[in-house]
Amino acid sequence: MPLFVEQSAAAQTAYAGLVQAARQRDLHRNIADLPGGFVSKKIKGQVYWYYQFKLPDGKPQQIYVGPDDEATQALMDERADPLARQAKAHLGAMCEAAMALGCYSVIPKHARVLTRLADHGLFRAGGVLVGTHAYLAYQNRMGVRWTGGDTTVDLDFAHPGRNISLAINNDLRIDGHGAIDSLKMGFLPVNEGTRYIKQDEPDFDLDFLTCIHRESDAPVHMKQLNLSLQPLKFMEFSMQDPVVSVLVASSGPIVVNVPRPERYALAKLLLYRERLAGQQPEKASKDLMQAATLIDYLSNREPEALQDAWNDLLARGPGWRSRAQEGFEALQQRHPHIECAISWP
């Protein structure tokens, strides 16, 4: 059985149009009343664009727009186009059309949480949607539908803290706890505030994660977000250079950040042994399924990006390499039929 199937050309076209309109709406909403202009910045050899303006005290501020690619250039070109701004009124209909054509959509209760956090600026402040919801989001981006490895009821978010350099502006201050409380959905903070649970839905959790700093896994409170984050091993690998994605929901599109798919896939290989050691065989199997699906797709469509990420992973030290090898061997045993473009340097 194949791990993914192609979406129809009509679905892919509908989603591409929705992405452009949603990102334009999001950009215009952020900068509509701000005098300023677009500036570029080079980070680790990559060029990124920002909208720069000054606060009342004269301090310069930047809002992340995107990498220097055709989509970002189109967003900047359309800023002054009144027809582009009118697309906001049609976003709901565009979502409905994309869903009717077979695009993946977020279930309403999850969309409600994601929309509220997006509206409060979590993703503009450097937050990244991780876990299975990121995996599901790749489907529309890649023009496919997964055939397995997609069951989830949790929402997982991450922020890199100050450990790694991100293109996304992460100096914005938000009230994450206030955003969750304003939902009035019954979420209660536990685990020192790194997780929010619903007593009437014990499997519907919100988890907030970050990178381990100085080998400590103690929860970290970030004043910038007004949230506490749980450090996890290997998180810095998937947090590097995330990408903008648009989620489809019946209530409208949601602009978020997600890890690069090649980094997400390889991070799942790293986590495989950790899951087994933690006596979580079901999660380990799901990690392998998600890794296999993405590696199969990327090996055919983006093999260079996959290999570059693999080389980066192996260069991080013997502990990383041993876990990667164990995950890779388990992947080959569990999914021998997939095509894999990864090679050991």
N, C-alpha and C positions, 0 to 999 in steps of 0.2 A: 504494500500500500504506500503511495507517495506521501511525503510529509507535508506537502503543500500543493495547492492547485491554483491556476491562474484565474484572476478576476477577469471579467469581460472588459473589452476595450471601452465600452460605454461607462462602466463603473470607474475605471481608471481615469477617464476624461472628466467625469463628474467630480471625483475627488481632487484632481489637480486644480480645477476651477475653484472648488471650495477652499482649498489651502490658500490660494492666492488672495481670495476675498477675505478670509478670516484673518490672515496675517496683516493685510492692509487695514482692516478694521481695528485690529489690536494696535498696530503702529500709530494710526491716526488718533485713537483714543488716548494714547500715551503722550502725544506731542502736539495735539490740536491747538492748544492755547499757549504753547511754549515757543518764544522766539529763539531761534538758533539755527543750526545747520548740521549736515552730515559730515563726519570725519572718519578716517580710516586709521587702523592701528595694526601693526604686525606683531603677532605673538607666536613664538616658536616656528617662525617661517611661514605662518598662515596669515592672510590679511582678513580683517574683520571690520565691519562698519557699525558706527554708533551715531545717535543723534545727540549733539552736545548743546547744552544751554547753561545759563547761569542762574543760581538761586538768588533770592533777594539780597543776601549778604555778599554777593559777588563770587561765591565759590562755584567753580565749574562742576557740572554734573553730566553724566553720560547715560543714555539708555541704549541697550544692546539692540541692534537691528538684525544682524546675521552675518554669515561668512560672505566673502567676495565672490558671489556666484550669480547666475542669471536671475534666480528668484529674488535675491536681495536687491539687485539692480532694478528689477521691475517694480519692487515695492517703493524704492526711492523715486523712480520716474513717475509713479502714479500718485505721489503724495498730493500734488496740486490738481489732480484730475477729479472734477466733481462727480463724474459718472462712476469712478472707482469708489468714492465715498458712499454713493447711493447703494452699493452692494450690501451694506449692513442690513437694509430692510429685507433683503432677499436671502439672508443666510439660513434662516429656518427652512425655507423651501428648498434651498440647495442641499441641506442636510437630509431632508426627507427624500429627495431624489437619489442621493448617493446611497442611502440605506435601501431604497426600493430596488436599486440596481445590484445590490449584494455587498456593499462596503460594510466592514465591521463597525458596530456602534457600541458605545458604552451604555450599560444599563442605567436607568434613571437615578437610582439612589447613589450610585458611584459618580455619575455626572454632576449631581447636585453638590457633592463635596468638592470635586475637582474644580467646578466653576467658581465656587465661593473662594477657594484658596487662590485660584488664578486671578480673580477680581481683586483680591487683597494684595496681590503682587508677589506671591511666593516664587513663581517661576522667573519673574523679572529680577528678583533678589538672588538668583543663582540656584533656586531649588530645581531638582530633577526628579521626574517620575521614574521609579525603578520597579523591579519585580515583574510579575506576570503582566501587569497592565502595560508596561513598556513593550514587552514581547507582543502583546496583542496589537499595540499601536503600530508596530512595524508592518502589519499586513497591508493596510491601505497605502502606506508609504512605498511598499515594494510591489503593490498590485497583485497580491496573492491572498489566499485564505489558508491558514494552518489547519491540519487535520488532527492535531493532538497537542497535549502539553499546555492547555489553555485554561484549565479550571482554577478559579481563584475567587475569593470573597474579600480579601484584604486589599488595602491601598497602601503602597509603600512609597515613601518620599525620601530623598537624600539631599544633603548639602555638603560640599567638600570642605567647609570651614576655611581655614587659611593654609591648608597643607599643600595645595597644588594651585597652579595658575590657571584661571579660566578666562575664556573670552567673554563670557557673560558677566555683565556688571553685577558684582555681589556686594556693593556698598549700600544698597537701598535698605531701609529699615521698615519692617512690617510688624503687624501684630497677629502672628499665626494662631496663638491660643484664642484670641478674640474672634478670629474668623471662624474657628471650629465651634466655639461657644454660640456664635450668632446663628448657626444652623438650627439650633433647638432640636437636634435629633437624638439627644440623650447620650452623647459621647462623654466618657469620664476618663481623665488622665490616670495612668498607672505606670509602673516601672520608672518612677521619678520623672514622669511626664513625657517619656519617649514613645509611649503608646497610648492611644485612645481606644476605649472599648465601649460597646453597647451591651448593656445587660440583657436586653430583649433580643439581641442578635449576637450571640457569643462568638461567631466566626467573622463578624464584620469589624475588623480592626483598622486603625490608622497607625502606621509605624513610621517613625522619623529617624533616619540613619545618617551617619557621617563616617569619615575616615578615621582610623586609629591614629592617635598622636602619642608618640613616645611609648608605644607598646601598652598603653592603658586602654581598657575597655569600659572605664567608668563613664556614665552618661555626662554629656557636655551641654550646658545651657548656653544658647546663643542669644544674647540680648538683641542682636540685629533682627532676629526672626521672632523673638519672644516664644521660643520653642526649645525643648530639650531633645538632644539627639543621641542615639545609641551608636557608638563606634563599632565598626565591623571590619574584619580582615579583608584585604584585597579591594576594598571599596574604592580606593584611589585609582585603581586601574580602569574601572568602568566610568568613573567620574570625569576622566580626562576628555576635554573637547566634546561635550555633548552637542546634540543637534536639536533644532526646533521641529516640533511635530504638531499636527492638528488632529485632535480627537473628534469623532463624529458622535453626536448625541441628538436625541429627539428635541431637546431643549435648545440646541444650537451648538456650533463648533467651539472647542476649547483649545487654546494655544498653550502648549506645554514644552518643556525640555525633556529629552530622553537620552540615554547613553547611545553612543555610536553602536550600531548592531553588531559589528565585529568584536567590539570590546565586551558587549553584553554576553555574546556567545562564549567567548573564551573565559570570562569570569565564571560562567556556569560550570566549566570544566574544573576550575580551581575549587569551587565550592563542593564538588562532588564528594571528595574525601572528607571534608568537614561535616557534611551531612551524615555520612556513614559513621564517622567517629562520634557524632552526637546522637546516634541511634535514630536517624530520620530517613529510613530507606525509601519511603514514598516521595519525600522531597528530593532525595538524590536522584531517583528515577525521572522525576519531572525536570530536574536540572539537565539531565542528559538528553531528554527529549527536546527541550528547547534549544540546547546547544546543537544537537544534530540537525534540527530543522533549519536554523540560521546558517550553520556551516554548509549544509547542502545547497542552500540558496546562494550564499556568498561565493562559494567555490565556482559556481557557474556564472555569476553576474559581476562580482567584485573581488576576484581572487587576490589582487595586489593589496587591497586594503586589509583583507583577512591575514595575509602573510606578514604585512608590516606590523599589525597588532600582535601577532604571534611572536615575532622577533623581539618586540618590546617586552612582552611578558617574560620570555626566556632570559632576557638580559637583566632581570631584576634580582637574580640570585638563585642559589641552589634550592632553597625552600619553595620558591615559585616554580622552578623547573620540575622538581619531583612531583609536586601536586599536579602540574600541567600534564606530565607524562602519565600519571595514574588516571587522570580524567580522560586523556586521549585514548589510552588503551581500553578503558571501560566503554568509551564511545564506539570504538571499532568492534568490540565484542557484542555490544547491545544493538548496534545499527550498522552491520557490515555492508549493507547495500548502498549507503549514501556515498556520493562522490565527495572527496575531501582534497582541497588544494593545498593543505598545510604541509610544509616540508620542514625537517629539522635542519637548521643552518650548520 
